[in-house]
Amino acid sequence: MILLTKNSAATVCKSLESIFKQTRKPDAVVVVDGSSTDGTLDVLRRYPVKLVAEPGFGFGHARNLGVNESTGDIVFFTDSDCYAEPQWIEKILPHFADPRIAGVTGQTRLWNTECGVARFLACVGNRMEMPKQHAYVEIAPTMNLALRREVILEVGGFDETLYRGEDTELTYKVAQRHKILYEPEAIIWFKGSTTLRAATRKCIHHFIGVGQQFAKHGFNPSFFRFNLLVRGFILVLATASLFFPPWYVPAILFGWLLAEFAYKTVKMYMRYHDRCVVYYLAFFTFWSLVSLAVLYGLYLGLKHKKKTS
């Protein structure tokens, strides 16, 4: 079991309690801490965990440290702002009796539903109503993931050059060679971002990471959690077209953006009946522009690819 944490004193206790109260106990728990300063370490010392210090080289480096320090054949991953249902491990392990299964993921549900920002992100990330049936998946989040250790090593581990999306990239590589199963009864509850500032920062890093993955693996829409990139390009194009004839070009482009915006807003409200839709109204145009950070990530990825070739 690998748990990443940094300044998580408010949530890591609940996370560890859920791990040690599993109906099938973990053989060992490795906690990789990214130089916490808020009392997280004091909480961790109360539990029988193997603590590994990570100096701040990123999520990929931290997860690789955890894998290197683990010894089991099956490696479970979750995060310090998450907690597991009591049968999480028990629901996942039997699937590994099938040698074709290299990994198992499951449902991720939001636990701090009173926070509008967190609800908004869970809605647009399609985590409010997750599938109820088994399926094979191409990508999976490390907040709810178990992988064969030998397979992680086989694909080269987590890419430490990525800003974010190291779990997306790793599971994509695994799924190209093996099978990753979605088990709907393996449930992890997550906290989610609680402020728009934190959410925006996370989104920017996500977009940069997507660009890096495009440079490495080619265009794959599965890497892009939020479908904003097309809108970002059209918004820039529509704004630029205001200064050039003919007049109907910006009218068509802005008209498309407005229609798409209205359609998705109404669809989101009709599906979730949640007032967090106001965040969609306020921030998705801004995040459409922010999504162009994908181009910066693409530049970084191509630069790294050229450097290593």
N, C-alpha and C positions, 0 to 999 in steps of 0.2 A: 504494500500500500504506500503510495506517494502522495503527500500533501504539501502544496506550496502555500507559503504565508509571508506576509509583510505588513506590519502594523495592523494586525487583526485581533487585538486583544478582546474586542467586543464580540467577536463571532467564533473564534477558533475553539473555544471551550465547547460550544454546542456542536461543532463539527467533530471534535475528537470524541465527545460523549457518544455521538451516533455511531462512530466507527467501533468503539470498544463495546457497544451494546448490540452488535450484530448477532443474529442467530447463528451465523457461522463466523467465528472470530478470525481476524486477519493473523497471519503468521508473524508479521512484523510491520511496523509503521515507521516510515522514513519521512521526516518533516524537513523540508528545505526552506530555510528562513533567509529572506533578503535584507538582512541588517535592520531588523525591527527596533524601534526606539520608544514604543508606547506601552511596554509591559507584556507584549506577546511572549517573550522568552520566559517570564515568570510563570505564565499559564502553562507553557509547554513543559516546564520542568516538573509539573505535577503528574505527568503521564509517562508511561513506559514507551517512549518513542526514541528513535535514533535521530538526533538533531544534526543537520548539516548546514553550515553557513555558506551563503551565496553572496558574493561581493557586489552584485548589481550588474551583471553582464547580460541580463535579459531572461525572458521566460524560457526560451529554448535551452539556454545554458543551465538554468535551474532544474528543468525537467530531466536533462541528461545527467546531471549530478545525482538526482534521485534514482534514476535507472541504474547508474553505476554502483550506487550504495545498496541497491536491493539485491536479493539473492533468490527470490522465488521464481518459479517458472511462469506464473501469471502475475502481471503487474497491474494493480488497480490505481486509478488516478482520480483525485477530486481536489477541490479548492477549499481554502480556509473560511470562506463565506458561504459554504454549502453544508448541508447535513443530509445524511442518508436515511432512507426508510430502513427499519430493522432487518428486513430480508433482502437487502440490496445485494450483498455478496452471495447469499444462498440462491438467489434467482439467476445470477450470472454464471457461477462456476459450472453447473452441469452442462452448459453448452460447449465447454471446452473438451468434453468427452469426444466430440466430433473433430477429428484431426483437420477437417477443412476449415474450421472456424479459427481465425487468427485473433479476432477481437469481438467484444460485445459492448454495446452502448445501450442507453435506455432513456426514459423520460426525464426531462428537466423541468421542474415547476418552480414558479416564483413564490417565496415565502413571505416577503415583506410587501404584501399586496396593498397596504395602506399608503405606500409611496407612489404618487402619480407618475414620476419620471421612470421608476422601475417598471410600473405596469405598462407604460408606453413602449419602452424598449422590448419588454417581453411580448407585447402585441405585434410590433413590426418584425420581431425576430421569430414569429410563429411558435412561441413557446407557451402560449396560453391554452391552446387546444392541440395537443400532440397526438399522433396516431395511436390507435389501440390494438394494432395488429403487428405481428412479426414481419420483418423485412430486412433485406440486405441493403446496406448504406455505403456511400462512397466517402463521406466525411463524417466525423463525430467530434464532439467537444471533450476536452480532458476533465471537465467538471464531472462527467459521468462516463468513464471509459475503463475497460480492462483489455489488456493486450498480452499476447505471449511475449515473454522477454526476448526470446531468440528472434522473433519477427522484428521487434524494434531495432535490434542490432543489425539484422539482415538488411534493413532499408537505410541504415546509417544514422538512426536516431533522429532527434529533433534538429531542425536547421537553426543554428544559433545566430544566423545573420538576419533573420526575419524580425521586423518590428513587432508584429503580432501575427496570429494565424499559424503558429508553429504546430498546433494540434490539427488544424485543417490540412496542412501540408503533409504531416506524418501519416495521418489516417488515409489520405489520398494515395500516398505511395504504397501503403499496406494493401489497400483495396484493389490496386492494379495487379497484385499477385495472389491475394488471398481473399477470404470473405470476412466481412464485419457484420455482425448480426445486431439488429435493433430488437431489444427485449422490452416491451412496454411495461412490464411489472417491476423492472429494475429502476427505482425512482430516486432521484436526487432533487432536493429543494435548494434553490440558489437565491442569493440576496439581490443581485442586480445593482446597477449604478443608482445612487440616490440623489444626485444633483445633475443639472444640465451641463455644468462645467466638466464634471467627471465623465459624463456620457459622451460629450463632444470630443474630449481628449482620447477616450477609448476608441471612438469611431475613426478619428484621424489616423491613429496607429493601425487600426484595422485596414483602412483604405491603403495605407502605404504598404502594409504586408501583402495585400491582395496584388498590388502592382509588382511586388517582388516575386510572388508566386506565378504571375503571368509571364514574367521574364524567364522563369525557371522551367515551367511546364506548359506554356502556351495558354491561350485564352480558354478558361473554363468557368462558366457562370456559377458553378457550385462553390467557387471560392468566395463569391460575393454575397454576403448575407443580406444586404439591403440593396434593392434594385434602384440605385440613385445615379449611377454613372451616366446613363443616357440622358436623363433629365439635366444633369449638370452641363453636359456638352450643349444641349439644345438651349439652355438658359443663357450660356455665354454667346452662342451663335445668334440668338434672338436679340440680345442686347447690342451686339456689334452691328446687326443688320438695320438697326434704327438709323444709322448714319449713312446708309447707302440705299438707293432706289433698287427695286420698286417698293412701294409702301406696303403692299400686301404680304411680302415675305415675313416681316416681323409680326404682322397681324396673325398670320397662320401659325407661326411658331408660338407666340404668346397664347393664342387661342387653344392650341393643343395642350400647352402646359396647364392652363386654367382648367380645361375639361378633365385632364388626367388627375389633377389635384383634387377637384371636386368629387370625381368618381371614387378615388381611393379614400377620401375623407368619409364620404357617406358609407362606403363599403365597410370601412373599419368600425364606424359607429354601429351600423346595423349588426355586425358580427359580435362585437364585444359589449355594446351598450355601456360604454365607459367614458367618463368625462376626460380621461387622459387623452382623448382625441384632440384636445386643445393644443397639446404639445406637437401634434402632427401639423396643425395649422401654423404654429409659430416657428417650428424648427426644420421642417423637411425641405423648404426652399434653401435655407442656409446650408443644411447638410448635403443638398444636391451639389452646391459649389464646393463644399469641403471634400466631397467624394473625388474631386479631381486630383486629390493627393495620390490617387492611384498612379498618376503619371510620374510623380516623384518616386514612388516605389518601383515603377517600371524602370526608370532611369538607374536607380540604385541596383536593381537586380541585373540589368544588362551590364552595368559597370563591373559588378562582382563577377559575372559570368565571363566577361572579357579578360578580367584579371586572372582568373583561375584556369582559363583555357590555354 
